[in-house]
Amino acid sequence: MAFRLRKKKDMPGGLWSKCPACGKMIYSKELEQNLSVCPECSFHNTISGRKRIEITADPGTFVEQFTELQPQDRLKFVDKIPYSEKIEKAQEKTGNADACLAGTCRIGGHEVVLAVLDFTFMGGSMGEVVGEKIACAVELAGEHGVPVVLFSASGGARMHEGAISLMQMAKTCGALKTFHDGGGFSVSVMTNPTTGGVTASFASVCDLTVAEPNALIGFAGPRVIQNTIRQELPDGFQRSEFLMDKGQVDLIVERSQMRERLGVLLGYADRQEAVGNA
């Protein structure tokens, strides 16, 4: 008696996701419903800038600003492909002009200016447009007399723009210094990963520094450091919890609680301002 073997049907792609931390296979829909946090080990996966705004700002309150700013290939930089082509591909992939989204919104009922780096756009790297948007966001907050909240997810300065990208470190820090001297309140939220020139500039100089759990935060990566100093690094090196123990991070907040906790912090700032104006 002959048996006919049925051809195995291909499983549709994207149904399952593998956690980069614990290696567990997770149903993608379940992962999305859990805000891209692994239900097994609580690893906080990187999310897009639009998704970050959706889960942070009060629903329907975000109004994007500075949309006229567009990146330019001033140096005519060519890697494997021209920088101009990389920009076009990133814009097509994400629907964003560059790696920063900024605008006004409410968080927990409090008026704020919110700026978010999008890691899906060239690794959230900081070039001319990102630096300009961060600076403009801080200045807008100063004009309106409201706090500014900055979310970081970045590999650092964008090498394709050379010294122009490095200049954004001074620009963003200068804007925050002026904002602070004028009585403004700023919150930096570091997510996985926050590295390079972003860590060395605006992400580290706000009034309050918050981080998501187990986020990689540092200037050079741990492998680069270990290969340079030829020493074993401490457990948890450059992770949120390690940096909080060393005093670089003020507070660690899980993604599911971020909007609520930011609302509480912004409420303290509002009350402090009211006392100062009394």
C-alpha positions, 0 to 999 in steps of 0.5 A: 500500500502506497502512502502519499506524503503531503507537502509541509506548508510553510509557516507564515513569517513574523508569527514568532520572535526570539528574545535576544536576552533569554532566547525564548520564542514568543508569539509576536502578537503577545510581545506587541501587546506587552509593549515589546517587553519579553514576558519571560525575562522582562527584556525591553526590546527597542521600539520605533519612535512612533510607538514610543510616542503612542505609549508615552503621550496622552492619547490624541495629544501629540502634535509634531513640530519641525517637520520641515527639517530634512537631512542633507548629504553636505560631505557627499559621503560614500560608504558602500552606497552614497549617504544620500541613498541611505537617507532615502532608504531609511525614510522609506522604511520608517516614514520619518524624515530623520531619526528624531520626532519632536512635538508638543503633547500632554503626559499624565495631563501635563503639557510638555515638549517631547522629543524621541530618537527612533533607533529604526532610522539609521540606529537613531544616530545623531546628525545635523537634523537630530541635533537641531530638533533636540535644540529646537524642542528645548527652546520651544519648551522654554518659550511655552514655559513647560518641561521637556522630555527627551527619549534616547535610543541611539548608536551615537553621532552619525559618522556620515556627517563628520564633524557636523554631527559632533557639533550637535553635542555642544549645540544640544548641551548649550540649549539645555544649559540655557533652558535650565538657567531660565528655570526650565525642567528637563527629563532624559529617558535612556532606553536600550541602547543609548551610546556614543555622542548621545550619551556624552551630550544631551542624554546625560545633562538633563535635570533628571535621568530615567532609564528603562531596565537593563538598557545598555548605556555608555560611550564606547561599547563594552567589547571595545572597552574590554579589548582596550584595557585587557581586563574583565568587566564587572557583571552588568557593566554599562547597564541601567542598574549598574549605572544607577548604583554608580549615581549616573541614573536617578530612576529605573522605570519599566515601560508599562509604568513610564507614562504614569511615573513621568506624570508624577515627576512632571507634577512635582515640577509643576508644584515646584514652579507654582511655589516659586511663582507664589 
